[in-house]
Amino acid sequence: MADKANKEAVAAEETKVETPKEEVSPQQRNPEKFLKEFDWHNYEEGIDPIADAKLDEFEKLVSENFVDTLDDEVVEGEVIHITDRDAIIDINAKSEGVISLNEFRYNPDLKVGDKVEVLIDVREDSTGQLILSHRKARTIMAWDRVNEAYDDGKIVNGYVKCRTKGGMIVDVFGIEAFLPGSQIDVKPIRDYDMYVGKTMEFKVVKINHEFKNVVVSHKALIEADIEEQKKEIIGQLEKGQVLEGVVKNITSYGVFVDLGGVDGLVHITDLSWSRINHPNEIVELDQKLNVVILDFDEDKTRIQLGLKQLKAHPWDALGDEMKVGDRVKGKVVVIADYGAFIEVAEGVEGLIHVSEMSWSTHLRSAQDFVNVGDEVEAEILTLDREERKMSLGIKQLTPDPWTDITKKYPVGSKHSGIVRNFTNFGVFVELEEGIDGLIYISDLSWTKKVKHPSEFTNIGDTLEVIVLELDVEGRKLSLGHKQTTENPWDKYSDEFAVGSKHTAEIEEIVDKGATVKFNDDITAFVPKRHMEKEDGSSLKKGEEAEFQIIEFNKDFKKVVASHMTIHREEEAKIVKQAAKKAAQQAEEAKPTLGDANSKLQEIKDQMEGKKK
C-alpha cells in the first residue's frame, strides 16, 4: 500500500505544470500612450510593424546590391543566359531583363558573361518580367562613340542591314551609316547582296554633324594591309619582267590586272596580235594570266602591261613563199573611208585602198564594195616585212577595161553613160565600170548658156555622148553631148541672116536695151536706140513689133535685132550694105582649086628665090 502511495505521489509530481510568469505589455503598462502612438494605417493594411533598425539594414542591402532603374539612364548588365530568341540580362534589379537577339545582330559572337549596355524599356510587363533594350541604349551612346572612333581612327564593327542605291546601309553603334559601293573592297563589287546580313569591320571616314550622317569604309582597312605588299612589289618591278596576275576589271579600252596589290593596265591593243572589238573576247573577270611589264612611270604608279608580247609576232612566222603578185584570201576586219583592212593570217593584215577596189576613177567609199566579216580574195601589190606592211588589190583580179579602149570607144563613136559627178567646168559620165569621161560645160548644149552642170542634168541621169578625144596613156576620155544632135545654128544662119525680118514681142527690158525671143534657141538683143518706134516712143515689155536682124554670129551665138530700121530708110540702107558685105566675105572665104594652085605657086617661087 505504501509503495502504491509513493508511486502516485511521484506521478503527480511529474505531471505538474509550471505556470509561466505573466509579462506586462506596453499597452497594459500605459494604455493611453499606446493608443496615442498606434499606427491605424498599417493595422488597416495588414502590415506588420518592423523595427527601424531592420529597415535601415534592409535599405543598406538594397543600395549595395540593386541599381536605380531610371527610364532615361543607361546601365551595364551581364548576359547570364541565351535562348533561341532572347538574351537574359542581369542588371542587379529585382528580376532579370529580357532582350531580343535581333538587337545583337551586329555582334554574332555574343556569349554568357559579356557586359552590355541596356536601357529599361518596360519595368514590369503583364507577367512581371523586366523588359530591357540594348538598341535604345546603343542609340543614346552611339553618336559619342562614332565621333570618338572618327577622331581616334578606331576600327568599329557594323552589321550590313540592306542594299541601297550606290552602296549599303550598315548598323554601327545603333546608327545607320552609309557604306559606298566603292568603299566595300579594293576591287569592283559585282554582287552587293552577298554582303547583306554580315558583320564586318569598318573605319569611320566621314561625319556630317548637321544632318547626322555617317560614312564608313571597309576598303580603307584592306588598303592599309595592301600598301605594305604594294611597296614590296613596286620595288622589284623591271621592264620585261613576267608576272602572274588576276583580271580585276574589264573596260572597253583595256584590262586592269591585280599583280598582288598593284594594278597594271593591259591596253586593248596589247591583248592580241589580231584586232578585237572588246577585251572580253580574250579574257574574263577573275582569270589568272601571265603578263609582261612593258613600261611604268618614275613613281611606278602607272604600270603598262602586255599579253600578246608573250607570243612571237605573227609577221615573224609569215612564210617566205608569200610574195608580191600572189593571191591571198582573208577576212575584212576594219573598214575606213579610204579602204579596208584584210586579215590574211592571225595578226597579219593588208590594206586594200579604195582606189584598188575598182578600175573606176570615180572614187567611192570602201563600204560600197565590202563589209566587215566578208571573206575576200585579193592580190598582193606590195609586201614590206621589215615595216610589217602589206597592200592588196581587188580590181587586179578582173581585166583592165582600158586594155582595148580604142576598139570599144573610138573617137566619134556614140554611147550612153550615167552622170556620176559634177564639177564647175563639166560633168563626169561613166560609160562602164572603170571607164569615165568628161563632158565640158561648153559641150552640153548648142544653144543654152549653162553656168553649172546641175542646171542641165542630174546625178544618176543617162546621157547620150560622142567620144571627142581619147588619151590612152593618161586614161582620159573627152566626151560631148551636144554633138549627138545637129547644130541648130547652122540652119539659123540662113533663117536669121542679116537683113531678115521677124515679128516678136519684147520679152525683158535689160540694161542698154531689151531682149526678144524668136524661138526656144534664138534670143536677140535690141539696143535701146533701136527700140524707137515711128512716133518716137520706145517699145515696152510685152509689146509686139517687127524686127530686122542687124547682126548674127554663129560662133558666139549672138543675135542683134532692130525695130528702128523698119521705119527709117537710112538705117535700112546701112543694114543692106552690111548684109551684102557679109555675103561677099562668105563667098571669098570659099577656096577654089585655081586659088589653091596660085597660092602654092607663090609659095614655091618664094622658096626658090630664097635658094638663089
C-alpha positions as CSV (number, residue, x, y, z in Angstrom):
1,M,0.0,0.0,0.0
2,A,2.8,2.3,0.9
3,D,4.5,1.6,-2.4
4,K,1.4,2.4,-4.3
5,A,1.1,5.8,-2.5
6,N,4.6,6.6,-3.2
7,K,4.1,5.9,-6.9
8,E,1.1,8.1,-7.2
9,A,2.9,10.9,-5.4
10,V,5.8,10.7,-8.0
11,A,3.4,10.7,-10.9
12,A,1.6,13.7,-9.6
13,E,4.9,15.5,-9.3
14,E,5.9,14.6,-12.9
15,T,2.6,15.8,-14.4
16,K,2.6,19.0,-12.5
17,V,2.8,22.0,-15.0
18,E,4.9,25.0,-14.2
19,T,2.8,28.2,-14.5
20,P,4.8,30.9,-16.5
21,K,5.3,34.3,-15.1
22,E,2.9,36.7,-16.8
23,E,4.6,39.6,-18.7
24,V,3.1,43.1,-18.9
25,S,2.7,44.6,-22.5
26,P,3.3,48.3,-23.3
27,Q,-0.4,48.8,-23.8
28,Q,-1.1,47.3,-20.3
29,R,1.6,49.4,-18.7
30,N,0.5,52.7,-20.4
31,P,-2.8,52.2,-22.3
32,E,-3.2,55.9,-23.1
33,K,0.3,56.3,-24.7
34,F,-0.2,53.1,-26.7
35,L,-3.5,54.3,-28.2
36,K,-2.0,57.7,-29.0
37,E,1.0,56.3,-30.9
38,F,-0.8,53.3,-32.5
39,D,-0.4,53.1,-36.4
40,W,-4.0,52.7,-37.6
41,H,-2.9,52.7,-41.3
42,N,-0.6,49.7,-41.0
43,Y,-3.3,48.0,-38.9
44,E,-5.9,48.5,-41.7
45,E,-3.5,47.5,-44.5
46,G,-2.4,44.4,-42.5
47,I,1.2,45.5,-42.4
48,D,3.2,44.1,-39.6
49,P,5.4,46.7,-37.8
50,I,9.1,46.4,-38.4
51,A,11.8,47.8,-36.3
52,D,13.6,50.9,-37.7
53,A,16.9,49.2,-37.3
54,K,15.8,46.4,-39.5
55,L,14.5,48.9,-42.1
56,D,17.8,50.7,-42.1
57,E,19.6,47.4,-42.6
58,F,17.3,46.5,-45.5
59,E,17.8,49.8,-47.2
60,K,21.5,49.4,-47.0
61,L,21.4,46.0,-48.6
62,V,19.2,47.3,-51.4
63,S,21.6,50.2,-52.1
64,E,24.6,47.9,-52.3
65,N,23.0,45.2,-54.5
66,F,20.3,46.8,-56.7
67,V,20.5,49.7,-59.3
68,D,18.2,52.6,-59.5
69,T,16.2,51.7,-62.7
70,L,15.5,55.1,-64.2
71,D,13.9,55.3,-67.6
72,D,16.5,57.6,-69.2
73,E,19.6,56.1,-67.7
74,V,21.9,53.6,-69.5
75,V,23.2,50.9,-67.2
76,E,25.5,48.0,-67.7
77,G,24.2,44.5,-67.5
78,E,25.7,41.0,-67.7
79,V,24.5,38.2,-70.0
80,I,23.6,35.3,-67.8
81,H,21.7,33.1,-70.3
82,I,21.0,33.0,-74.0
83,T,17.9,31.3,-75.5
84,D,17.0,30.7,-79.2
85,R,15.3,34.1,-79.3
86,D,16.4,36.2,-76.3
87,A,19.3,37.1,-74.1
88,I,18.7,37.2,-70.3
89,I,20.5,40.2,-68.7
90,D,21.2,40.8,-65.0
91,I,21.3,44.4,-64.1
92,N,21.1,43.8,-60.3
93,A,17.4,44.6,-60.3
94,K,14.5,42.7,-58.6
95,S,14.4,40.4,-61.6
96,E,16.5,39.7,-64.7
97,G,15.7,41.5,-68.0
98,V,15.0,40.1,-71.4
99,I,16.3,41.5,-74.8
100,S,15.6,40.1,-78.2
101,L,18.6,38.6,-80.0
102,N,17.7,40.8,-83.1
103,E,19.3,43.7,-81.2
104,F,22.6,41.9,-81.2
105,R,22.7,41.1,-84.9
106,Y,25.8,43.3,-85.2
107,N,27.5,41.0,-82.6
108,P,27.0,37.4,-83.6
109,D,29.7,36.3,-81.0
110,L,27.6,37.3,-78.0
111,K,28.0,34.9,-75.1
112,V,27.2,34.4,-71.4
113,G,29.3,36.7,-69.3
114,D,29.5,39.6,-71.8
115,K,28.8,43.0,-70.4
116,V,26.3,45.0,-72.4
117,E,24.7,48.4,-72.1
118,V,20.9,48.4,-71.7
119,L,18.0,50.8,-71.0
120,I,14.8,50.0,-69.1
121,D,12.1,49.6,-71.7
122,V,9.3,48.1,-69.5
123,R,9.7,47.9,-65.7
124,E,7.2,45.1,-65.4
125,D,5.1,43.5,-68.1
126,S,1.9,41.5,-67.6
127,T,4.0,38.6,-66.4
128,G,6.1,40.7,-64.1
129,Q,9.1,40.5,-66.4
130,L,11.6,43.3,-66.7
131,I,12.0,44.3,-70.4
132,L,15.3,45.9,-71.4
133,S,16.5,47.5,-74.7
134,H,20.1,47.2,-75.9
135,R,19.3,49.0,-79.2
136,K,18.0,52.1,-77.4
137,A,21.0,52.1,-75.1
138,R,23.3,51.9,-78.1
139,T,21.5,54.7,-79.8
140,I,21.9,57.0,-76.8
141,M,25.6,56.3,-76.7
142,A,26.1,55.9,-80.4
143,W,26.8,59.4,-81.5
144,D,29.6,59.9,-78.9
145,R,31.1,56.6,-79.9
146,V,31.0,57.3,-83.6
147,N,32.7,60.7,-83.1
148,E,35.3,59.1,-80.9
149,A,36.0,56.4,-83.5
150,Y,36.4,59.0,-86.2
151,D,38.7,61.2,-84.1
152,D,40.9,58.3,-83.0
153,G,40.7,56.3,-86.2
154,K,39.4,53.2,-84.4
155,I,38.1,50.2,-86.1
156,V,34.4,49.5,-85.4
157,N,32.1,46.5,-86.0
158,G,29.0,47.0,-88.1
159,Y,26.1,44.9,-89.3
160,V,25.2,45.2,-93.0
161,K,21.4,45.7,-92.9
162,C,20.5,46.1,-96.6
163,R,21.5,47.3,-100.0
164,T,20.7,50.8,-101.2
165,K,21.4,52.9,-104.2
166,G,25.1,53.2,-104.6
167,G,26.1,51.1,-101.6
168,M,24.9,49.5,-98.4
169,I,23.3,50.5,-95.1
170,V,25.4,49.5,-92.0
171,D,24.3,49.4,-88.4
172,V,27.2,51.0,-86.4
173,F,26.5,51.5,-82.6
174,G,22.8,51.6,-83.5
175,I,23.3,54.4,-86.1
176,E,22.5,53.7,-89.7
177,A,25.7,54.5,-91.6
178,F,26.3,54.6,-95.4
179,L,28.9,52.3,-97.0
180,P,29.5,53.4,-100.6
181,G,29.9,50.7,-103.1
182,S,33.4,51.9,-104.0
183,Q,34.4,51.5,-100.3
184,I,33.4,47.9,-99.9
185,D,36.6,46.4,-101.4
186,V,39.6,47.4,-103.4
187,K,38.2,45.5,-106.4
188,P,34.9,46.3,-108.0
189,I,31.9,44.5,-106.5
190,R,29.6,42.7,-108.8
191,D,27.2,41.2,-106.2
192,Y,26.3,43.6,-103.4
193,D,23.7,41.2,-102.0
194,M,26.4,38.8,-100.8
195,Y,27.3,41.2,-98.0
196,V,23.8,41.7,-96.6
197,G,23.4,40.2,-93.2
198,K,27.2,40.1,-92.5
199,T,29.1,41.7,-89.6
200,M,32.3,43.4,-90.8
201,E,34.9,45.7,-89.6
202,F,34.8,49.3,-90.8
203,K,36.5,52.7,-90.4
204,V,34.5,55.9,-90.0
205,V,35.7,58.1,-92.8
206,K,33.2,61.0,-92.8
207,I,30.7,62.6,-90.4
208,N,28.1,65.3,-91.2
209,H,27.2,66.8,-87.9
210,E,24.4,68.9,-89.4
211,F,22.5,66.1,-90.9
212,K,23.8,63.3,-88.5
213,N,25.1,61.4,-91.5
214,V,27.9,58.8,-91.1
215,V,30.0,57.3,-93.9
216,V,32.1,54.2,-93.2
217,S,34.7,52.2,-95.3
218,H,35.8,48.7,-95.4
219,K,38.2,49.3,-98.2
220,A,40.3,51.6,-96.1
221,L,41.2,48.7,-93.8
222,I,42.2,46.5,-96.8
223,E,44.3,49.2,-98.4
224,A,46.3,49.6,-95.3
225,D,47.3,45.9,-95.5
226,I,47.9,46.0,-99.2
227,E,50.1,49.1,-99.0
228,E,52.9,47.1,-97.4
229,Q,52.6,44.4,-100.1
230,K,52.5,47.1,-102.8
231,K,55.7,48.8,-101.7
232,E,57.5,45.4,-101.8
233,I,56.2,44.6,-105.3
234,I,56.8,48.0,-106.8
235,G,60.4,47.9,-105.6
236,Q,61.1,44.8,-107.6
237,L,59.4,45.9,-110.9
238,E,61.5,45.7,-114.1
239,K,60.7,46.1,-117.7
240,G,60.3,42.8,-119.5
241,Q,59.5,41.0,-116.2
242,V,56.8,38.4,-116.5
243,L,54.3,38.3,-113.5
244,E,51.2,36.4,-112.7
245,G,48.1,38.5,-112.1
246,V,44.3,38.3,-111.8
247,V,41.9,40.1,-114.1
248,K,40.3,42.8,-111.8
249,N,38.3,44.9,-114.2
250,I,37.5,44.9,-117.9
251,T,36.8,48.1,-119.8
252,S,36.3,49.0,-123.4
253,Y,39.8,50.3,-123.7
254,G,41.7,47.6,-121.8
255,V,42.0,45.2,-118.8
256,F,43.2,46.0,-115.3
257,V,45.2,43.2,-113.7
258,D,45.9,42.9,-110.0
259,L,49.6,41.9,-109.5
260,G,49.1,41.3,-105.8
261,G,48.2,44.8,-104.5
262,V,49.4,46.7,-107.5
263,D,47.2,47.3,-110.6
264,G,48.5,47.4,-114.1
265,L,46.7,48.1,-117.4
266,V,46.8,45.9,-120.5
267,H,45.6,48.2,-123.3
268,I,43.3,46.6,-125.8
269,T,46.0,46.8,-128.5
270,D,48.4,44.8,-126.3
271,L,45.9,41.9,-125.7
272,S,46.2,40.2,-129.1
273,W,48.1,40.5,-132.3
274,S,44.8,40.3,-134.0
275,R,42.2,43.1,-134.0
276,I,39.5,42.7,-131.4
277,N,36.4,44.7,-130.7
278,H,36.3,44.3,-126.9
279,P,38.7,42.8,-124.3
280,N,36.1,40.3,-123.1
281,E,36.8,38.4,-126.4
282,I,40.2,37.5,-124.9
283,V,39.9,37.5,-121.1
284,E,37.3,37.2,-118.4
285,L,37.0,38.5,-114.8
286,D,39.0,36.8,-112.1
287,Q,41.0,34.9,-114.7
288,K,44.6,34.2,-113.8
289,L,47.2,35.0,-116.5
290,N,50.8,35.9,-117.1
291,V,51.6,39.4,-118.3
292,V,54.8,41.2,-119.2
293,I,55.8,44.6,-117.9
294,L,56.1,47.0,-120.9
295,D,56.7,50.3,-119.1
296,F,55.9,52.3,-115.9
297,D,56.3,55.9,-114.7
298,E,59.0,57.1,-112.4
299,D,56.8,56.6,-109.3
300,K,55.7,53.2,-110.6
301,T,52.1,54.1,-110.0
302,R,51.1,53.5,-113.7
303,I,52.2,50.2,-115.0
304,Q,51.7,49.2,-118.6
305,L,51.4,45.5,-119.2
306,G,51.2,43.3,-122.3
307,L,49.7,39.9,-123.0
308,K,50.4,39.5,-126.8
309,Q,54.1,40.1,-126.2
310,L,54.4,36.7,-124.6
311,K,53.9,35.2,-128.1
312,A,56.0,35.7,-131.2
313,H,54.9,38.4,-133.7
314,P,52.7,36.8,-136.5
315,W,54.8,38.6,-139.1
316,D,57.9,36.7,-138.0
317,A,56.0,33.4,-138.6
318,L,54.9,34.5,-142.1
319,G,56.1,32.1,-144.7
320,D,58.8,33.2,-147.1
321,E,56.8,31.8,-150.0
322,M,54.4,34.7,-149.8
323,K,55.4,37.3,-152.4
324,V,54.1,40.2,-154.5
325,G,51.7,39.1,-157.1
326,D,50.3,36.2,-155.1
327,R,46.6,35.9,-154.5
328,V,45.5,35.6,-150.9
329,K,42.2,35.2,-149.0
330,G,41.3,37.0,-145.8
331,K,38.5,38.4,-143.7
332,V,37.6,42.1,-143.6
333,V,38.3,43.3,-140.1
334,V,38.1,47.1,-140.3
335,I,36.6,49.5,-142.9
336,A,37.6,53.1,-143.2
337,D,36.6,55.7,-145.9
338,Y,40.0,55.2,-147.5
339,G,40.0,51.4,-147.6
340,A,39.6,48.1,-145.8
341,F,42.0,46.1,-143.7
342,I,42.1,42.3,-144.5
343,E,43.4,39.8,-142.1
344,V,45.2,37.2,-144.3
345,A,46.7,35.4,-141.3
346,E,46.3,35.7,-137.5
347,G,47.7,39.1,-136.7
348,V,48.8,39.8,-140.3
349,E,46.8,42.5,-142.1
350,G,46.9,44.1,-145.5
351,L,45.2,47.3,-146.7
352,I,43.1,47.4,-149.8
353,H,42.9,51.1,-150.7
354,V,39.6,52.2,-152.2
355,S,41.4,53.1,-155.4
356,E,42.4,49.4,-155.7
357,M,38.8,48.1,-155.3
358,S,37.6,49.2,-158.7
359,W,39.1,50.2,-162.1
360,S,36.7,53.2,-161.9
361,T,38.4,56.6,-161.5
362,H,35.3,57.8,-159.7
363,L,36.3,57.2,-156.1
364,R,33.7,55.9,-153.7
365,S,33.7,54.7,-150.1
366,A,35.0,51.3,-149.2
367,Q,31.6,50.4,-147.8
368,D,30.3,50.3,-151.3
369,F,32.5,47.3,-152.1
370,V,32.9,45.2,-148.8
371,N,31.5,44.8,-145.3
372,V,33.2,43.8,-142.0
373,G,33.3,40.0,-141.8
374,D,33.3,39.4,-145.6
375,E,35.7,36.8,-147.0
376,V,37.6,38.3,-149.9
377,E,40.3,37.4,-152.4
378,A,42.9,39.9,-153.3
379,E,46.3,40.2,-155.0
380,I,49.4,41.3,-153.1
381,L,50.6,44.6,-154.5
382,T,53.4,45.5,-152.0
383,L,55.0,43.5,-149.2
384,D,57.4,45.0,-146.6
385,R,58.4,42.5,-143.9
386,E,60.6,44.9,-142.0
387,E,57.9,47.6,-141.7
388,R,55.2,44.8,-141.5
389,K,53.0,46.4,-144.1
390,M,51.1,44.9,-147.0
391,S,48.9,46.4,-149.6
392,L,46.4,44.5,-151.6
393,G,44.1,44.9,-154.6
394,I,40.8,43.5,-155.7
395,K,40.4,45.2,-159.1
396,Q,43.5,43.3,-160.3
397,L,41.5,40.1,-160.3
398,T,39.5,41.4,-163.3
399,P,40.8,42.6,-166.7
400,D,41.7,46.3,-167.0
401,P,38.9,47.9,-169.1
402,W,41.4,50.3,-170.7
403,T,43.3,47.5,-172.3
404,D,41.2,47.5,-175.5
405,I,39.7,51.1,-175.1
406,T,40.5,52.1,-178.7
407,K,38.3,49.3,-180.0
408,K,35.4,49.8,-177.7
409,Y,35.4,53.7,-177.7
410,P,37.0,55.1,-180.8
411,V,36.8,58.8,-181.5
412,G,33.4,59.7,-183.0
413,S,31.6,56.7,-181.6
414,K,28.3,57.3,-179.8
415,H,27.4,55.7,-176.4
416,S,25.2,56.1,-173.4
417,G,26.6,56.9,-169.9
418,I,25.5,57.6,-166.4
419,V,26.1,61.0,-164.8
420,R,28.4,60.3,-161.7
421,N,29.7,63.7,-160.6
422,F,29.7,67.4,-161.2
423,T,32.5,70.0,-161.3
424,N,32.3,73.7,-162.1
425,F,33.7,73.0,-165.6
426,G,31.8,69.9,-166.6
427,V,30.2,66.5,-166.0
428,F,31.8,63.1,-165.3
429,V,29.9,60.3,-167.1
430,E,30.6,56.6,-166.5
431,L,30.4,54.5,-169.7
432,E,31.1,51.3,-167.8
433,E,32.8,50.2,-164.6
434,G,36.3,51.8,-164.8
435,I,35.6,54.0,-167.8
436,D,34.8,57.6,-167.0
437,G,34.7,60.5,-169.4
438,L,34.4,64.3,-169.0
439,I,31.9,66.5,-170.8
440,Y,33.0,70.1,-170.7
441,I,30.2,72.5,-169.9
442,S,30.5,74.1,-173.3
443,D,29.7,70.7,-174.9
444,L,26.4,70.2,-173.1
445,S,24.2,72.3,-175.4
446,W,24.3,74.1,-178.7
447,T,22.0,76.8,-177.6
448,K,21.7,77.1,-173.8
449,K,24.3,79.1,-171.9
450,V,24.9,76.6,-169.0
451,K,26.5,78.2,-165.9
452,H,26.6,75.0,-163.9
453,P,26.0,71.3,-164.9
454,S,23.2,71.0,-162.3
455,E,21.2,73.4,-164.5
456,F,21.3,70.9,-167.4
457,T,21.2,67.4,-165.8
458,N,21.1,65.4,-162.5
459,I,23.4,62.8,-161.0
460,G,22.2,59.4,-162.0
461,D,20.7,60.6,-165.3
462,T,21.6,58.8,-168.5
463,L,23.1,60.9,-171.3
464,E,23.9,60.2,-174.9
465,V,27.5,61.1,-175.7
466,I,30.0,61.2,-178.5
467,V,33.7,60.4,-178.0
468,L,35.6,63.6,-178.9
469,E,39.2,62.8,-177.7
470,L,40.9,59.7,-176.3
471,D,44.1,59.7,-174.2
472,V,45.1,56.1,-173.6
473,E,48.3,56.8,-171.6
474,G,46.6,59.4,-169.4
475,R,43.4,57.2,-169.2
476,K,41.3,60.2,-170.2
477,L,38.2,60.5,-172.3
478,S,36.7,63.7,-173.6
479,L,33.0,63.4,-174.4
480,G,30.4,65.7,-175.9
481,H,26.6,65.7,-175.5
482,K,25.6,68.4,-177.9
483,Q,27.4,66.7,-180.7
484,T,24.8,63.9,-180.6
485,T,22.4,66.4,-182.3
486,E,22.7,68.7,-185.3
487,N,23.9,72.2,-184.5
488,P,20.7,74.3,-184.9
489,W,22.8,77.4,-185.5
490,D,23.8,76.0,-188.9
491,K,20.2,76.4,-190.2
492,Y,19.6,79.5,-188.1
493,S,22.4,81.3,-190.0
494,D,20.2,81.3,-193.1
495,E,16.8,81.8,-191.3
496,F,18.1,84.7,-189.2
497,A,20.6,86.2,-191.7
498,V,21.4,89.9,-191.5
499,G,18.5,91.9,-193.1
500,S,15.9,89.2,-192.4
501,K,12.7,90.4,-190.7
502,H,10.8,88.7,-187.9
503,T,7.9,89.6,-185.6
504,A,8.1,89.0,-181.9
505,E,7.3,90.8,-178.6
506,I,9.7,92.4,-176.1
507,E,10.5,89.7,-173.5
508,E,12.5,91.7,-171.0
509,I,13.8,95.2,-170.6
510,V,17.6,95.0,-169.7
511,D,20.5,97.4,-169.4
512,K,21.1,99.3,-172.6
513,G,18.1,97.7,-174.3
514,A,15.8,94.8,-174.4
515,T,15.6,91.1,-175.3
516,V,13.4,89.5,-177.9
517,K,12.8,85.7,-178.1
518,F,12.2,84.4,-181.6
519,N,12.1,80.7,-180.6
520,D,13.5,78.4,-177.9
521,D,17.0,78.8,-179.2
522,I,17.2,82.3,-180.6
523,T,17.0,85.3,-178.2
524,A,18.1,88.6,-179.8
525,F,19.3,91.7,-178.1
526,V,17.7,95.1,-179.2
527,P,19.9,98.1,-178.3
528,K,18.0,100.9,-176.7
529,R,18.1,103.3,-179.6
530,H,16.8,100.6,-181.9
531,M,13.7,100.2,-179.8
532,E,12.4,103.6,-181.1
533,K,9.0,103.4,-182.8
534,E,7.9,105.5,-185.7
535,D,6.1,108.0,-183.4
536,G,9.4,108.5,-181.4
537,S,8.4,106.5,-178.4
538,S,10.1,103.3,-177.2
539,L,8.8,99.7,-177.2
540,K,7.6,98.4,-173.9
541,K,7.8,95.0,-172.3
542,G,5.2,92.6,-173.9
543,E,4.7,94.9,-176.9
544,E,4.8,93.1,-180.2
545,A,6.6,94.6,-183.2
546,E,8.6,93.8,-186.3
547,F,12.4,93.5,-186.0
548,Q,15.2,93.3,-188.5
549,I,18.4,91.3,-187.8
550,I,21.3,93.6,-187.9
551,E,24.0,91.1,-186.6
552,F,24.2,87.3,-186.5
553,N,27.3,85.5,-185.1
554,K,27.0,81.6,-185.1
555,D,30.3,81.0,-183.2
556,F,29.4,83.3,-180.3
557,K,25.6,82.6,-180.6
558,K,25.0,86.3,-180.8
559,V,22.0,87.9,-182.5
560,V,21.2,91.6,-182.6
561,A,17.9,93.0,-183.9
562,S,16.4,96.4,-184.6
563,H,12.9,97.8,-184.8
564,M,14.0,101.3,-185.8
565,T,15.4,100.1,-189.2
566,I,11.9,99.1,-190.2
567,H,10.7,102.7,-190.5
568,R,14.0,104.5,-191.2
569,E,15.4,104.3,-194.7
570,E,18.9,105.4,-193.8
571,E,19.4,102.7,-191.2
572,A,17.8,100.2,-193.6
573,K,20.3,101.1,-196.3
574,I,23.2,100.5,-193.9
575,V,21.8,97.1,-193.0
576,K,21.5,96.1,-196.7
577,Q,25.1,97.2,-197.3
578,A,26.2,95.2,-194.2
579,A,24.3,92.1,-195.5
580,K,25.9,92.4,-199.0
581,K,29.3,92.7,-197.5
582,A,28.8,89.7,-195.3
583,A,27.7,87.7,-198.3
584,Q,30.8,88.8,-200.3
585,Q,33.1,87.8,-197.4
586,A,31.5,84.4,-197.2
587,E,31.9,83.9,-200.9
588,E,35.5,84.9,-200.8
589,A,36.2,82.6,-197.9
590,K,35.4,79.6,-200.1
591,P,38.8,78.5,-201.6
592,T,38.8,77.4,-205.3
593,L,41.3,75.0,-207.0
594,G,42.8,77.8,-209.0
595,D,43.3,79.9,-205.9
596,A,45.0,76.9,-204.2
597,N,47.3,76.3,-207.2
598,S,48.3,80.0,-207.4
599,K,48.9,80.1,-203.7
600,L,51.1,77.0,-203.9
601,Q,53.0,78.5,-206.9
602,E,53.5,81.7,-204.9
603,I,55.0,79.8,-202.0
604,K,57.2,77.8,-204.4
605,D,58.5,80.9,-206.1
606,Q,59.4,82.4,-202.7
607,M,61.2,79.3,-201.7
608,E,63.2,79.3,-205.0
609,G,64.0,82.9,-204.6
610,K,65.5,82.3,-201.2
611,K,67.6,79.5,-202.6
612,K,69.1,81.8,-205.2
